[in-house]
């Protein structure tokens, strides 16, 4: 900052001295530069490529190496059938291990005496056994573990006494109780066969938090197993998400205004209705409350207290989000109109360069494949849990090996957390690489003189090669920082736009004034770390932090329409992503609950937690839809940025390159021979400022233009 201020002072003094000595001669070259429609130094030259942010690249590669080692470990030690099969008290996996290969179902024998109606008083939850079929009445004899016989023998004399504990286990024949096969895994009590309530105390003993089917590990494995069984449905839903993304893109080109407004209205209604539904439990009583709890899936997955708390939290969050979106949409009508203009300009670029239409499909396929590989590795890593002997106290002695259970060590938990973080970083890197390739392609297209035809040759391949060879470290650092700072950008970034006294949204303005200190620190240290940095990396071949600062300074100094329009498409793109994700999530949900394959209790493909699978599918669909949203949003931002860059270097050459939609949207006017330069970065001051913002000095390759500002000018896009 100090160096920047000194140079600004130096440029001011130099400009004043030159103006006092020979004003016409000093600015003649600058005026010719901005007036000439074919001036060669129009900002179209890209800086020579150098490798950037190599330390971050090393850290990323080490992280990926660690994930690779974990994947090898998971492949060797894991067995995904541990997530989809139960086990008996010997630790044998029912239907998998050799001794119980023909007995795939888990059955809990009765504990204690039978009641008069043939219902067991309790279930022996500590000693499950494997069976081939579930009994459907109480007349079948089942081989169950009898009461242990314990003998303690002592030998020797004090104080050297040897105590030997002998535990004898034996099987006894016991009458069964009516059961129903559940998910191809378990035999659960089915008392309706005896005219009794279906669930009752026996089912609660199995599914409560302390029961064998209610522990966090059991719920996690059941959810992961359901996701594994429905993997083909999830894949088809993602194909639908790709088709919807293309449909949304084509509709944006033709019916942008009604489409965006309809999506916003639908989202508002959906969020408000969801909030009202989850909050209804706080006011309902009696039979209405029982009916609401029966329709609320949280009460089927969690205990009552937890379900009530989560329902209230989800209801408040959904209602506030819907209300905020409604207020924001009503107060931002002008911004929505502006966003529609930006969308029109972006669509002109996208549909005039056919290769860009392939980019979201390639990225979506790559993301789906990568997500599938990472998800498979995640489930394998979860399945590395090992069988561990349980210890019980018998007559004052701790005896192990009577029962066994799956154990997840602290090291394995750490590996799962590491794998999740590494997977998130890798997926974010794919998004960063996509933005870089898109920016590179749009810059090449912009600097193709009109009429542009089909644009430059192979822009996607050229951008991909440059990004992978020279800027992979920069993209990895940008992916990490933007992922960590995304909540701050969403909250504080939105409030920062309403921090001024002329805010048109009184609610956001009041909140921004209350958080003035946080917003000030955010604007000073974090706001510039955004996706605009990738545009400057394409032009200047700078590191991420330098490019982020360059782009922020450039937009701030440029001001005017371009600065105001930057990021205007976010709301429309965000609405499209949420709409597609919600539709695909609901589609997956109804397929799961309406199809016998996944809804029938006795189906081997049964999915117990359909809401978990639907939410995961919706998240993946949002990732796929994000490919299309990034295409529109980042193409618009890149067009505006490179337009301002072109106008700063040679004002009238904009007529040679800029699409008509961009020129009209930014209210561009060419300069006449006798006109004045209205751009904030023209003349000597702009030249010195540009030298600091572009970071193009590469040793002996500097060039002096007009004796004023060193800038790299290579005469054409490389």
C-alpha positions, 0 to 999 in steps of 0.5 A: 500500500505504501509503494502504491501511494508513493507511485500515485504521488509520483504519477501526479507530480509527473503529470502536473509537470508535463502539463505545465511544460508542454500539455499538447505534446504530452497528451497527444500520443495518449489521445491518438491511442484512444481515438484511433479505431485500429490502434495496435496497443488495444490490450489484446496481448496476453502476458508470457506464461510462467508457473504460478503458486508452486508452493500451493501446488506442492501442498495440493499434490501431497494432499492428493497423495494422502487421499490416494494412500487412503483409497488403496487402504480402503480398497484392501481392507474395506468391504461395502457389504458391511454397509448393506448386511447385518452380523451376528454375535460372533461377528460373522457377516450374515450372507457373506462369511462362509459359515453363514453364507446361506443365512442373509437375515439378522434375527433377535431372539426373545429374552425372558418369558413369552407373554400370554399372547405369544409376544416376547417380553423383550428381545435379546439385543446383545446376541443377534443370530443369522437366519435364512428366512424370517418366521411369520408366526409363533410356531417355528422353533429357532435356535437361540443362545441360552443362558450362559453358565459361569464357573469361577475356579480359584487355585493357589494360596494368598497372595498368589491366587489364580482365578479362572472364569469359564463361560459356557454358551449353548444353543436352545430351541425357542419359539419364534415370534411373527417377523417381517423381512426389512430391506433384505437385512433384518427380521423385525417384529410384525405383531399385526399378524397376531392382531396386535400393534405393529411396532410397540415396545419391541420395535422401539427397543431396536430403533431407539438411540441405544438400540442396535438399529438406532446408533449413529454408526447404524444410521450412517451405514444404513444411509450409505447402504441405501445410497449404494443400492440406489446408485443407478437411480441417482445416475439417471437423475443426474442425467436429467439434471444435465438435460434441465441445465441445457433447457434452462440455458436455451430458455434464458436466451429467449425468455430470460425475464419470465423464466427468472421471475417464475423461478424466483417466485417458485423458490419463495413459495417453496421456502415459505411453505416449507417453513410453515409446515415445519413450524406447524408442530409448535402450534398444533395439538391433539390429533392434528399434532399426531397427524403432523408427526406422522407426515414429518419424516424427521420423527421416523428417523430421530427420537421425538425431542431431536425431531422437534428441535430440528423441525423448528430450526428448519422451519425458522431457517426456511421461512426466513430465507423465503422472506428474505428472498421475497423482500430482496426480489421486490427491492431489487427490480432494477438489479434484476433488469440489469441482470437480464441485460448481462444474461443477454450479452453472455448468451450472445457470446455463448451461442456464437461460440459453439464450443462453449455449449459443450463445456458445461456437458464436459464439466458435468460428466467429469464432475459426475464421474469424479463424484462417483469415484469419490463416493465409492472411495468414501463408502469403502473407507467407511466399510474398513470398520473392523470387528471387535470383541465386546467385554462384559462384567460377569461375577466381577470379571471382565470377559471378552469375546461373547459378542462382537461389533463393528468398531471405528477407530479414531484413526479411521475417523480422522481418515474419513474427515481427511478424505471428505476435506480432500474431496471437497478441495478436488471438486472445488478445483474442477470448478476453478479450472472450469472458470479459468478455461471459460475466461480464457475462451471468452477473452479469445472470442472478444479479441476476435474482430467483428464479425466474429463468426464461430470465434477462435479455434479450439479455445477450450483445449487451449485454455485447459492446457494453459491452466494445467501446465502453468496455473494449476497451483493458482487454481488450487489456491483459489479453489481452497480460498473461495471455498472457505470464504464462500459463506462470507461472500454470500452474507457480507458481500451482499450486505456490503452492496447495501452499506451506503446511505443510498441503499434501496433496501432498508432492511439490508441497509440497517443490517449492514450498518449494524455490521459495519466493522465486519463489513469494513474488514471484509472489504479490506482483506477478503472481498477481492479474493473472488472468481474475478482473479481467474480473469486477471490470471488469464491476462497477466499470468499472475499468482492468485492473490496478486491477480485478485488484488489486481482485478479488485483495483481495476474494477474499483478504478474503472467504476461506472457501468462495468463495476456496477454490472459485475456479478449481476447475473448471480441471482438469476443463476442461483435461482436456476441452480436451486430450481433444478436441484429441488426438481431433481431431488423431488424426482428422486424422492418420488421414484424411491417411494413409489417404486417397489424396487426401492420401497418394498420392505422385502426387496434386496434393493430397499432404501430405508432413508429415502430422504438422505438419498434424495438430499444427496441427489439434490446436492449432486444435481446442484453441482451439475446445474452449477456448471451451467450457472457458471457458464452464464455468470462467469461469461458475463463477468469476463465480457465486462472485465475484458471490455473495460480492459480494452476501453482503458487501453484504446477507447475507440478500438472497442468498436472493433471487438465489443458485441453490440449488446455489451456496448449498449448495456454499458452505454459506450460512446466512441471519442471524437478527434477533439473529444476528451478522455472520460475513462478514469484510467486514461492519460499518464495517471491511467498508465502508471495505475495500469502498470501496478494493476496488471503485473506484467513486468517480466524482466527484459521483455518490458516495453515502453509505450509513449515513454509513459507506461511499461506494458506488455503489448504483443499485438494479438491474443496468444 
